[in-house]
Amino acid sequence: MSDRAHLLVRGSALEPVRRHRALADQMGERAHFVRLDVSKEAEWAAAIEETESRFGPLSVLVNNAGVLSPSALIEDGDIAAWQHVIDTNLTGPYLGIRAAVPSLRRNGGGVIVNIASTSGHVGTAFIAPYVASKWGLRGLTRTAAIELGRDGIRVNSIDPGVVNTPLITEPLHPGAAPVSDYYSPEPFAIKRLADPQDITNLLLFLASVQASFITGSEHVTDGGLLLGPALADGQTQNRS
């Protein structure tokens, strides 16, 4: 990326506005905070317009906002909770791409990175809205890559596993157990939860010229979660 901040990042809806604004202030003139409801087309348009007025056309869009709903079987789930998750996790990126593409074209091309999930590769009980939204985001990523490639716009996804963030480590509502309580990294090939920096490092690569021939790709970043149980410690040393 250039020295100018042509980067619009959607943050999680669970994080306080004050924290986002303070972070932007700490980063100085190259960062600017814009609050928007990612499920609202008009707010996307306003956010893009404000970003362009400060920094010029976009070069990178990161679709990162994501929410979970209270755990429930499909038959017991609340339709309002389903709609909220789909609106944020799937409609949000769809509207973000629609709003950002004209600006990316004015820039002469650019990069879109959608933050999907390993939940978009499997079925997982009790979180059907989240799973459905992430499967849908994988399809949206590939379709956008096909449509936008000739405009010099690359579109890829990062599919994290269990990341050490408040979305995973803190209860989603009073009395609930955090999602991390249901996941142990013990069977992973890499025995730990992901750090946010692990995802950031991959994101920066995908946004860089080093990834100029990569589009429509899914980058699973899960420490081996989807691979299945790893060998036990020391097992490779006990070969006959």
N, C-alpha and C positions, 0 to 999 in steps of 0.2 A: 504494500500500500504506500501511497505517497505521504509526504509530511503533513498534508492537510487531512482533517478528520472527516473522511467521507464514509462514516460508519454509523449506522442506526441499529441499535441493539434493543430488542424487546426484552424486558426483564420479567421475572415471575410476578404474577398478580398477588402473590402472598407476601411479598416484601413491601415494607412501608415506603410510601412516597418520599418521606423525609430522608431515608437511607439512600435512596437513589440520587436525590438532589445533592446530598452531602458528598457522595462519591464523585459526582460530576464536578462539584466545586473543588475537590481535592486534585482532580486531574487538570484543572486550569482551562485555558482558552480552547484547547483542542477537544473538549467535551462539553456537551450541552444536554440537559435533562428535559425530556418532553413526556408529559403524562398522557396516556391514551388508553381507552378501552379497545383492545385488539379485535373485538367482535363487531366494532362499529366502523363502517366504511368511511363515514365523514371524518371521524377522528384520525384515521390513517392518513387521509388526504391532508388534514391540517398538520400532522406531524411531519410528513414529507416536505410540505411547503416551508415549515419553519426551519427544518434541517437544511434545506437548500438555500434559504435566505442567509444562513450563517456560514455554510461551508461549501456551497456549490453542489453540483449533482452527486448523488450517491455512487459509491463504488462497491460497497458491501452491505448486504442486508443479512442479519442473523435473526431467524425466527426462533426465539428461545422461550417465550412465555408458555407455561404449562401448569395445569392443576390436576389434582386427583379429586375423587368424590368419596364419600363414606363407603366403606366396604359393604357390599350386599350382593346376594344372588340376583341374577337377571330378573327372576320372577318377583323379587321383593324390592327391586330398585325404584328409586324416585325418578320420574321422567324429567323433572326440573333439574336434578343433578346430572342426568345424562346430557341434557341440552347445554348446560353450563360447560361441561367438559368438552363437548364437541365444538361449541362456539369458540372456546379459547384455544384448544389444541389443534383443531383442524380448520375451522372457518377463519380463525385468526391468521395463520400462515397464508391461506388462500387470498384473503383480503390484502395482506402485507405484500405479497408478490404482485397482485394487481396494481397496488398503489405505487410500488417501487420501480416497476419495470420502465415506465417512461423516463424516470430520472436516471436509471442505469443506462438507458439508451443514449440520453444526452451526455453521459459521461464517456460514451464510446464503448461501453461494455462493463462488466463487473461480475460479482460473485454473490450468490444466495446460498446460505447454509441453513438448513432446517434441522433443529434438534429433535430427533425422533426418540426411539427407545428400543431396548431389547424386547420390551413388551409388544412391539410391533412385529416380532418374529415368531411368537408363540401365543398360545391361549393361557390366560391366567384367571383362575376363579376369583370372584368377588370384585373385580375391577373392570368389568366389561366396557364401560364408557371409555376409560383410559386406553385399554387395549385396542378398541375399535378406532379411536382417534389416531393412534400411532401407526396402525396398519394403513389407515387412509393417508397419513402424511408420507409414508413411503411411496405410495402410488402418485401422490401429488408431486413429489420431488422428481420422479422419473419423467412424468409428463411435462413438467415445466422445463426440464433439461432438454427434452426433444424440441419443444416449442421455441426456446430462447437461444439455442446454441448458435444459430446463424447471426444472432445479434451480438455475439461475443459475450454472452452472459452464461456463466457456468452455474449449475445448480447441483448441490450434493447434500447428503444428510450425515449427521453424526448420530449414532445409535448407542447411547450410554447404557451401562448396566446400573448398578446401585452406587450412587455418588453421595459423598459425604456433604450433603447440604441440608438445610432445615426442612425442605420438602420431604426428605427421607428420614431424618433423625429426630424430628419433633412431631408430636401428635397433630393430626389434622383438625381435630376437634376435641373438646374436653372429654376425658374418660377413655379416649382411644389410644391404642398402642401405636408408636411410630412404625412406619413401614420397615425400618431397619431391624426391628425386633424379629421380623419374619425371615430375614436373610442372614446367613452366616457365610463369611468368605472362606471358611475352612475347606470346602471342596473345590474352590476355584483354583485354576492353574496358578494364578497370582493371588496369594491369600491376603487380600485387603479390599476395602471399599475404594472406589475411585476418588481421587482428590479433584476438586474443580480445575486445578491447573492441568491435569491430564487432558481434560476436554478442551481447555483453552489452547494448549499446545497444538492439538490437532486442528482446531478452528483456525489458528493463525497460519498453519501450513496450507489449508484448503483455500484461504483467502489470498495466498501469496502467488507470485509468478512461478514458484517451484511446482505448483499444482496446475499449471496452465493447460494440461492435456487431460485433466480429470473432470468429468461431468457425469451426472446421473448415477453416481456411486454412493454406496452405503458403507459407512465406516463404523463397524461394531467396536465399541470401546468398553469392554466389560470384564477384563481380567480372566476371561475363559468361562464366564457363567453359562453361555449357551453351548459350550463344548461338552458339558457333562462333567461328572466327578473326575478330578485329577488323580494321579497316582499318590499313594500315601507317602509321607515324608520318609526318605531313605530307601524307598522301594527300588529306585533305579540302581542303587548300589548293591542290591542283593541278587543280581543276575547270576544265573548258573553258567 
